[in-house]
Amino acid sequence: MESLFGDLFDGTDGKTVKFADVILPVPIPKMFTYKIPKSLEDGVGIGFRVMVQFGSKKVLTGIIGKVHQKPPKEYEAKPILDVLDSYAIVNPLQIKFWAWMAEYYCCHIGEVMNAALPSGLKLSSESKIQLNPTYDTQTSPYPLDDREDVILQALATKSELSYEDCEQLLGVKSIHGIIKSLIIKEAIIVFEQVKDKYTPKVESRIRFCQPYVEDRKALESLFGDLSSKPKQEEILLKYLQEVPIYQNSDLNTRGLEKKVFADAGLSMSSLKTLIKNGVLEEYKLIISRFEEIKGNDETVVLSEEQNHAIEQIKGSFLEKQVILLHGITGSGKTEVYIKLIEEALESGSQVLLLLPEIALTTQIVARLQKVFGSKMGVYHSKHSDNERVEVWNGVISGKFSFVVGVRSSIFLPFDSLGLVIVDEEHESSYKQFDPAPRFHARDAAIMLSWLHQAKTLLGSATPSFESYYNARQKKYGYVQLNKRFGDAALPEYLLSDILVDKKKQLLKLDFTRIMREKIQEALNNQEQVLIFQNRRGYAPYISCEDCGWIPECEHCDVSLTYHQYSEEMRCHYCGFKEKVPKVCPACGSGKLAAVGLGTERIEESLSLLFPKARIARMDLDTTRSKYGYQRILEDFGAGNVDILVGTQMITKGLDFDKVTVVGILDADRILYFPDFRAGERAFQQITQVAGRAGRREKKGVVVVQTRKPDHFVFDQVIKADYKNFYVQDMTERQKFFYPPFVKLIKLSSRHKDYKIAEKAARHLHNLLHEVQVKKIMLGPEKGLIGKIKNQYIFESLVKLDKSGNAQAIFKQELRKILESMYANKEFRSVRIIVDVDPY
């Protein structure tokens, strides 16, 4: 970090500052120096958001990373166009965190900034056109066609038009060709209208003008004057009913929402008349998009084991910065978190609680809001841009001292973090795959804590092997919770052999006999069922029974997933979709059949097997809307759904009293995925989804459908023997050099031309092979999915020695090699992706 960003915070202060180094949201490995105009000198500093020109046409939002007096040597500094805020929206610790992330994950600080800032804090620019003042129709050598003439006539009456205006004017879908022609003919000028995207929520309110508040007789006289105008009188009476100003005149200051009168069916024209006559006044008030919630100050009752765990955690924090809380499913980790959060907030520190999925936030947020009320903020991608900006600003202002969020919440502007909790720390959802920075939120959170000199608590029933390894090596503290809260029993496991049932003809619509019986038993007892299948859609693919044809994506090397509800086949990588053919395009046969199981097909099968059951599905397709997760979970929690079918989003964090049966339909698919973590992930997913069953007094049942019931992973899951499973798997990892014994870096070369992609990958691989550090290099090989979005992919995998400075040296050399690759004309168009800790 020192080499790239070591002098980030040096610089002078005061009125002599003339230059600012600005971080821009572009993939370039440096900051750009801009001149600070005299008029702006008093209003800028580190962390201020500024508007700058980049290149000849672009206007970008930047963040000042350094202030100084040194002009750049390579170019003439352009002036900062404007300062966008009256205070710094980013603090120096954040910039230091961005710099670490850029260094560690081999990307650019501008890419980190782009990921960190909510969209509402970035400027948007809209292309507009205006008439060229030097253009003359009579003297121009270029003739205009009819459509161009229409646009110029419109510009004669309007000073400017947006691209959208032009499209509506001509009734065309794309205007770009016409605009380009008019630019060539020098008839128009294109310019960018730049605007700040964030808009505060404004509420119109009504209140009495001051004379009527101060003088009661004036009000009585007013009512006498309005005796013949009952509609106006009704409005005043409504106001006084809602705002009793003569009991407390201060209430008039805030007044009453304007919509209250409309909702009551009162005359809006009469309200306007009262405002016009100076009786009432209308004013605007900026309000929060989040409703005020009062915490109920309820004391969380803890078990003896939970209290003991808290004391252990606090004791370990005296020596260790990071602690792993290994608590079995249903052991009450959330209550432990609440107690620790309360104590951290009481000490004046800020707290961040990370969750892996938005689905988790619905239940846990409702629980936490009962305790912490409105001092708790929630930050995730289902919130609008404006809502995320409000949380951002709320952290700066101190309104939110505690935030619950998904991985992006590590970028919030904390200035005094005391505690970071990473719940379900093993979850793969914490890893950002695209675009850069390709960070892991758990690891980044640990660094964030270190920068703030805060503490980190990692919680999981099935810890990642890396975290458990660090705990066994005494790098992390380690605390266990071995009992379910309230002495709820761990679920009973039943392994159901698919092949045996198939031979005996007991398999019905992909459900084994045991699975059907246990679901029916739960329904008879008015209990609930969770069915887990980690594949959305109706079926993985369609196949021709005669010739074996399988439809594939035109742009990616994957089969298309069949979605019955919309009668189409979709690619889950690029979004390509097409209608299901009536006959096989290869041989003309009409025998097209769906192969495999998706959540949509399971939902249909269940409705046929249990026609009276109320069934819902929770996957990416059913939860696209803002409150999609919430609605489904509320229905399930209220008992309006008997069977919930879902992907991995149902495997964690959900806590429902009436769930007694959990079904896992295709456990083999998790076990045999081509990944060195396949066994670890299978153990985690099966244990986690099983943990949703029987969380109260009744013991739950978990039915696992498999073709390999004798697989050792099932044996370890049933015994809940995490330690023995860990020891077995780690022996293999050490033998074949996989994490946590080495550091992995994956390098992908992508190009639309197969040969160029392959050549670039081999050239890169050979250059990296020469780097003098202890390492193992694999590849380059065609990617597991060899083509995505018309780009061919070749991959190399580097296994780096973890000791010494091998990582730092390798990353330094990698930067130089990538610069040389991009300077090479042959490889300039190749996209090279560096992914640190890729799996």
Secondary structure, 3 states (H helix, E strand, C coil): CHHHHCCCCCCCCCCCCCEEEEECCCCCCCCEEEECCHHHHHHCCCCCEEEEEECCCEEEEEEEEEEECCCCCCCCCCECCEECCCCCCCCHHHHHHHHHHHHHCCCCHHHHHHHHCCHHHCEEEEEEEEECCCCCCCCCCCCCCHHHHHHHHHHHHCCCEEHHHHHHHHCCCCCHHHHHHHHHCCCEEEEEEEEECCCCEEEEEEEECHHHHHCHHHHHHHHHHCCCCHHHHHHHHHHHHHCCCCCCCCHHHHCEECHHHHHCCCCHHHHHHHHHCCCEEEEEEEECCCCCCCCCCCCCCCCHHHHHHHHHHHHHHCCCCEEEEEECCCCCHHHHHHHHHHHHHHCCCEEEEECCCHHHHHHHHHHHHHHHHHHEEEECCCCCHHHHHHHHHHHHHCCCCEEEECHHHHHCCCCCEEEEEEECCCCHHHECCCCCCCCEHHHHHHHHHHHHCCEEEEEECCCCHHHHHHHHCCCCEEEEECCCHHHCCCCEEEEEEHHHHHHCCCCECCECHHHHHHHHHHHHCCCEEEEECCCCCCECEEEECCCCCCCECCCCCCECEEECCCCEEECCCCCCEEECCCCCCCCCCCCEEEECCCHHHHHHHHHHHCCCCCEEEECCCCCCCCCHHHHHHHHHHCCCCCEEEECHHHCCCCCCCCEEEEEECCHHHHHCCCCCCHHHHHHHHHHHHHCCCCCCCCCCEEEEEECCCCCHHHHHHHHCCHHHHHHHHHHHHHHHCCCCCEEEEEEEEEECCHHHHHHHHHHHHHHHHCCCCCEEEEEEEEEEEEEECCEEEEEEEEEEECCCCHHHHHHHHHHHHHHHHHHCHHHCCCEEEEEECCC
